[in-house]
């Protein structure tokens, strides 16, 4: 099993452009699926927590400590557009785990209007992504994970189907309070297009590190995003300096963790802040914040952030572990390899 994971993960990172044709689609995948990750800038692939929702960011974070965990999250995006996900994880022996989850995006009701401006009724549009996760401890500090994805979109009379995969590695040194993650996200393509031309997924390579301070309950995180490219195809990229371009590849996050059962997080996504900058407003574009608490086997986390200039989005994640009811106190909060 260990050798199989190493071969698959290394091969995938060497050939990350498999099946990429045309422009990307299913861009709702770029929105956060975890309240904790949302609070830390929208994406975090390196923090080590007993939080199953984080495996949507990096399947290499999935472990046996998440045995029999159910998680549900909801993001209120803008107007009546919302996105939710559910997830169940189960231990697979002492050193592995599997999970099954689904992400659903609904874009609200829209009017169908003819060319003669006649209202014909309501239109609906939605996306769904089903995921199957599997992970295994490669050593006492390294863990590898894979997530297979099936995508289905229904926009009025147009439908699309896609297949993809996430491949992740995580490293954790408990003695030094240091963790690291690397992930190839959304590697795949459509197999049925909305019309004729097949499109790729919004794939990316990401790398992140997190470090706990030795004498304070504070953890810093730096996440590198869009590592498959250097310059960005937007109106700001042409005049960006080297440092400004480099900064757009970074998400900065900080956690205050006074106990194992409570956290407060703050994050800043530099590219999002730049993309959403307005001369007369939107000073908090790119910033996000949140907090979470665990009471026995139940936990809840909330976060706010701006992912669109028109609105502030709110996200909530709830989880419960059915396995924890029979565990002792120290085992309940075990999130280590």
C-alpha positions as CSV (number, residue, x, y, z in Angstrom):
1,X,0.0,0.0,0.0
2,X,2.8,2.4,0.9
3,X,4.7,1.8,-2.3
4,X,1.5,2.1,-4.4
5,X,0.7,5.6,-2.9
6,X,4.3,6.8,-3.5
7,X,4.2,5.7,-7.2
8,X,0.8,7.3,-7.9
9,X,1.6,10.5,-6.1
10,X,5.0,11.1,-7.6
11,X,3.8,10.2,-11.1
12,X,0.9,12.6,-10.8
13,X,3.1,15.5,-9.8
14,X,5.5,14.8,-12.7
15,X,2.6,14.9,-15.2
16,X,0.1,17.5,-13.9
17,X,-1.2,18.6,-17.2
18,X,-3.0,15.4,-18.1
19,X,-6.1,16.0,-20.2
20,X,-6.1,19.7,-20.2
21,X,-7.9,21.0,-23.2
22,X,-9.2,24.5,-23.8
23,X,-10.4,26.8,-21.0
24,X,-11.2,25.6,-17.5
25,X,-14.7,24.9,-16.2
26,X,-16.4,24.0,-12.9
27,X,-14.8,27.1,-11.3
28,X,-17.0,26.8,-8.2
29,X,-14.3,24.4,-7.1
30,X,-12.1,27.5,-6.3
31,X,-14.4,28.5,-3.4
32,X,-13.6,27.2,0.1
33,X,-15.1,23.9,1.4
34,X,-14.0,24.3,5.0
35,X,-14.7,27.1,7.5
36,X,-11.2,26.8,9.0
37,X,-9.6,27.0,5.6
38,X,-11.9,29.9,4.7
39,X,-10.8,31.8,7.8
40,X,-7.2,31.4,6.8
41,X,-7.5,33.0,3.4
42,X,-9.7,30.5,1.6
43,X,-7.2,27.7,1.1
44,X,-4.9,25.9,3.5
45,X,-3.2,22.5,2.8
46,X,-0.8,22.2,5.7
47,X,-2.5,22.6,9.1
48,X,-2.8,19.4,11.1
49,X,-6.2,19.2,12.8
50,X,-8.8,16.6,13.5
51,X,-11.0,18.4,11.0
52,X,-12.3,16.2,8.2
53,X,-13.4,19.2,6.1
54,X,-9.8,20.1,5.5
55,X,-9.4,17.0,3.2
56,X,-11.2,18.9,0.5
57,X,-8.1,21.1,0.4
58,X,-5.6,18.3,0.7
59,X,-6.6,14.6,0.7
60,X,-3.2,13.9,2.4
61,X,-4.6,15.3,5.6
62,X,-7.1,12.4,5.9
63,X,-6.2,10.0,8.7
64,X,-7.4,7.2,11.0
65,X,-8.0,9.8,13.7
66,X,-11.1,10.9,11.7
67,X,-12.8,7.6,12.1
68,X,-16.6,7.7,11.8
69,X,-16.7,11.5,11.3
70,X,-19.6,13.3,9.7
71,X,-19.0,16.9,8.4
72,X,-21.3,19.3,6.7
73,X,-20.5,22.9,5.5
74,X,-22.5,25.7,3.8
75,X,-21.2,28.9,2.1
76,X,-23.6,31.8,1.5
77,X,-21.9,33.3,-1.5
78,X,-23.8,36.2,-3.0
79,X,-27.5,37.0,-3.4
80,X,-29.3,33.6,-3.4
81,X,-26.3,31.7,-4.6
82,X,-25.1,29.1,-2.1
83,X,-22.8,26.1,-1.9
84,X,-22.8,23.2,0.6
85,X,-21.0,19.9,1.1
86,X,-21.3,16.8,3.2
87,X,-18.6,14.3,4.1
88,X,-18.2,11.0,5.9
89,X,-14.8,9.5,6.8
90,X,-13.8,6.1,8.2
91,X,-10.6,4.6,9.4
92,X,-9.0,1.9,7.3
93,X,-6.8,-0.1,9.7
94,X,-4.4,1.8,12.0
95,X,-2.6,3.8,9.3
96,X,-5.2,4.6,6.7
97,X,-8.7,6.1,6.1
98,X,-11.3,6.6,3.4
99,X,-14.1,9.0,2.9
100,X,-17.0,9.9,0.7
101,X,-18.4,13.4,0.1
102,X,-20.3,15.6,-2.2
103,X,-20.3,19.3,-3.0
104,X,-23.4,21.1,-4.3
105,X,-23.7,24.6,-5.8
106,X,-27.0,26.2,-6.5
107,X,-27.2,29.5,-8.4
108,X,-30.8,30.4,-7.5
109,X,-33.8,31.0,-9.6
110,X,-33.5,33.1,-12.8
111,X,-36.2,34.2,-15.3
112,X,-36.4,32.7,-18.7
113,X,-37.1,35.6,-21.1
114,X,-37.6,35.2,-24.9
115,X,-36.1,37.5,-27.5
116,X,-39.5,39.4,-27.5
117,X,-39.0,40.1,-23.8
118,X,-41.7,37.6,-22.8
119,X,-41.3,35.9,-19.4
120,X,-41.5,32.2,-20.0
121,X,-40.8,30.9,-16.5
122,X,-37.9,30.1,-14.2
123,X,-34.5,28.7,-15.0
124,X,-32.3,26.7,-12.6
125,X,-28.6,26.1,-12.6
126,X,-26.6,23.8,-10.3
127,X,-23.3,21.9,-10.0
128,X,-22.5,18.7,-8.1
129,X,-19.2,17.0,-7.4
130,X,-19.0,13.6,-5.8
131,X,-15.6,12.6,-4.2
132,X,-14.1,9.4,-3.0
133,X,-11.1,9.9,-0.7
134,X,-8.4,7.4,0.4
135,X,-5.2,8.1,2.4
136,X,-2.4,6.1,4.1
137,X,0.5,6.9,6.4
138,X,3.7,6.5,4.3
139,X,6.0,6.9,7.3
140,X,5.6,8.2,10.9
141,X,5.8,11.8,9.5
142,X,4.5,11.5,5.9
143,X,1.0,10.8,4.7
144,X,-0.4,10.5,1.2
145,X,-4.0,10.9,-0.1
146,X,-6.0,10.6,-3.3
147,X,-9.4,12.0,-4.1
148,X,-11.3,10.9,-7.2
149,X,-14.0,13.3,-8.4
150,X,-17.1,13.1,-10.6
151,X,-18.6,16.3,-11.8
152,X,-22.1,17.0,-13.2
153,X,-23.4,20.4,-14.2
154,X,-27.0,21.3,-15.3
155,X,-27.5,24.8,-16.7
156,X,-31.0,24.9,-18.0
157,X,-30.9,22.6,-21.1
158,X,-27.1,22.4,-21.1
159,X,-25.3,19.7,-19.1
160,X,-21.6,18.7,-18.7
161,X,-19.8,15.8,-17.1
162,X,-16.2,15.7,-15.9
163,X,-13.7,13.5,-14.1
164,X,-10.8,14.6,-12.0
165,X,-8.4,13.8,-9.2
166,X,-6.7,15.5,-6.3
167,X,-3.4,14.1,-5.1
168,X,-1.8,15.3,-1.8
169,X,1.1,14.8,0.5
170,X,1.4,16.0,4.1
171,X,4.3,16.1,6.5
172,X,4.0,16.6,10.3
173,X,6.8,16.9,12.9
174,X,5.0,17.2,16.2
175,X,8.2,17.9,18.2
176,X,9.0,21.0,16.2
177,X,5.3,22.0,15.6
178,X,6.0,22.1,11.9
179,X,3.8,20.8,9.1
180,X,3.9,20.9,5.3
181,X,1.6,20.0,2.4
182,X,1.7,19.7,-1.3
183,X,-1.2,19.0,-3.6
184,X,-2.2,18.7,-7.2
185,X,-5.8,19.8,-7.4
186,X,-8.5,19.2,-10.0
187,X,-6.3,17.2,-12.5
188,X,-8.7,16.1,-15.2
189,X,-11.1,17.3,-17.8
190,X,-14.7,17.2,-19.1
191,X,-15.8,14.0,-20.8
192,X,-19.1,15.7,-21.9
193,X,-19.1,19.3,-22.9
194,X,-21.9,21.9,-22.5
195,X,-21.9,22.3,-26.3
196,X,-19.0,21.0,-28.4
197,X,-15.6,21.9,-27.1
198,X,-14.3,20.0,-24.1
199,X,-12.6,22.0,-21.3
200,X,-10.2,21.3,-18.6
201,X,-10.7,21.7,-14.8
202,X,-9.3,24.7,-12.8
203,X,-6.3,22.6,-11.9
204,X,-3.5,23.9,-9.7
205,X,-0.4,22.9,-7.8
206,X,-0.2,24.2,-4.3
207,X,2.4,24.1,-1.5
208,X,2.1,25.2,2.1
209,X,3.8,25.2,5.5
210,X,2.5,25.8,9.0
211,X,4.6,26.5,12.2
212,X,3.5,26.7,15.8
213,X,5.4,29.1,18.0
214,X,7.3,27.4,20.8
215,X,6.0,29.5,23.7
216,X,2.7,30.9,22.5
217,X,-0.5,29.3,21.2
218,X,-0.1,30.8,17.8
219,X,0.4,29.1,14.4
220,X,1.5,30.8,11.2
221,X,0.7,29.4,7.7
222,X,1.9,30.3,4.2
223,X,0.3,28.7,1.2
224,X,1.6,29.0,-2.3
225,X,-1.1,28.9,-5.0
226,X,-1.2,28.9,-8.8
227,X,2.2,27.3,-8.8
228,X,1.6,26.0,-12.3
229,X,2.2,29.5,-13.7
230,X,4.0,32.7,-13.0
231,X,2.2,35.6,-14.6
232,X,-1.6,36.0,-14.5
233,X,-3.9,36.7,-17.4
234,X,-5.7,39.7,-15.9
235,X,-5.7,43.4,-16.4
236,X,-3.2,44.0,-13.6
237,X,-0.6,41.4,-14.6
238,X,1.1,43.5,-17.4
239,X,2.4,46.1,-15.0
240,X,3.2,44.0,-12.0
241,X,6.7,44.0,-10.6
242,X,8.5,40.8,-9.7
243,X,7.6,41.1,-6.0
244,X,3.9,42.0,-6.7
245,X,3.6,38.9,-9.0
246,X,5.3,36.7,-6.4
247,X,2.9,38.0,-3.7
248,X,-0.1,37.0,-5.7
249,X,0.9,33.4,-5.3
250,X,0.7,33.6,-1.5
251,X,-2.0,33.2,1.1
252,X,-1.1,34.2,4.7
253,X,-2.8,32.8,7.7
254,X,-2.5,33.0,11.5
255,X,-4.3,30.9,14.1
256,X,-4.7,31.6,17.8
257,X,-5.2,28.2,19.5
258,X,-5.4,28.6,23.3
259,X,-6.7,25.0,23.8
260,X,-7.2,21.9,21.6
261,X,-10.9,22.7,21.5
262,X,-10.9,26.4,20.4
263,X,-9.4,28.4,17.5
264,X,-9.5,31.9,16.0
265,X,-8.1,32.5,12.6
266,X,-7.3,35.4,10.3
267,X,-6.1,35.2,6.7
268,X,-5.2,37.3,3.7
269,X,-5.3,36.2,0.0
270,X,-3.0,38.6,-1.7
271,X,-4.2,38.0,-5.3
272,X,-7.9,38.1,-4.3
273,X,-7.2,41.4,-2.5
274,X,-5.6,42.9,-5.6
275,X,-8.3,41.6,-8.0
276,X,-11.1,43.0,-5.9
277,X,-9.4,46.4,-5.2
278,X,-11.6,49.4,-5.8
279,X,-10.5,53.0,-5.6
280,X,-13.4,54.1,-3.4
281,X,-14.1,51.0,-1.4
282,X,-13.7,47.3,-0.7
283,X,-10.8,47.8,1.7
284,X,-11.3,44.3,3.2
285,X,-11.1,42.4,-0.1
286,X,-8.9,39.4,0.3
287,X,-9.2,39.3,4.1
288,X,-11.1,36.6,6.0
289,X,-11.6,35.6,9.6
290,X,-13.3,32.9,11.7
291,X,-13.4,30.9,14.8
292,X,-14.3,27.3,15.9
293,X,-15.1,25.4,19.0
294,X,-15.3,21.7,20.0
295,X,-17.6,20.4,22.7
296,X,-17.0,16.7,23.4
297,X,-17.7,14.9,20.0
298,X,-19.3,18.0,18.3
299,X,-17.5,20.9,16.7
300,X,-18.6,24.0,14.8
301,X,-16.6,26.6,12.9
302,X,-17.7,29.8,11.2
303,X,-15.9,32.2,8.8
304,X,-16.5,35.4,6.9
305,X,-14.7,36.6,3.8
306,X,-15.1,38.5,0.5
307,X,-15.0,36.4,-2.6
308,X,-16.9,38.9,-4.7
309,X,-16.9,42.7,-4.6
310,X,-20.7,42.8,-4.2
311,X,-21.1,40.9,-1.0
312,X,-19.4,39.4,2.1
313,X,-19.8,35.6,2.3
314,X,-20.5,33.6,5.5
315,X,-19.5,30.0,5.9
316,X,-20.3,27.4,8.7
317,X,-19.0,23.9,9.2
318,X,-20.3,21.4,11.7
319,X,-19.0,18.0,12.5
320,X,-19.4,15.1,14.9
321,X,-17.5,11.9,15.5
322,X,-19.5,8.8,16.3
323,X,-16.2,7.0,17.3
324,X,-15.3,9.5,20.0
325,X,-18.0,8.4,22.3
326,X,-16.0,5.4,23.3
327,X,-12.6,7.1,23.5
328,X,-10.7,8.7,26.4
329,X,-10.0,12.4,26.6
330,X,-6.4,12.3,25.2
331,X,-7.5,10.1,22.2
332,X,-10.4,12.3,21.3
333,X,-8.2,15.2,20.3
334,X,-5.4,13.1,18.7
335,X,-4.6,14.6,15.3
336,X,-1.1,13.3,14.9
337,X,0.3,10.6,12.6
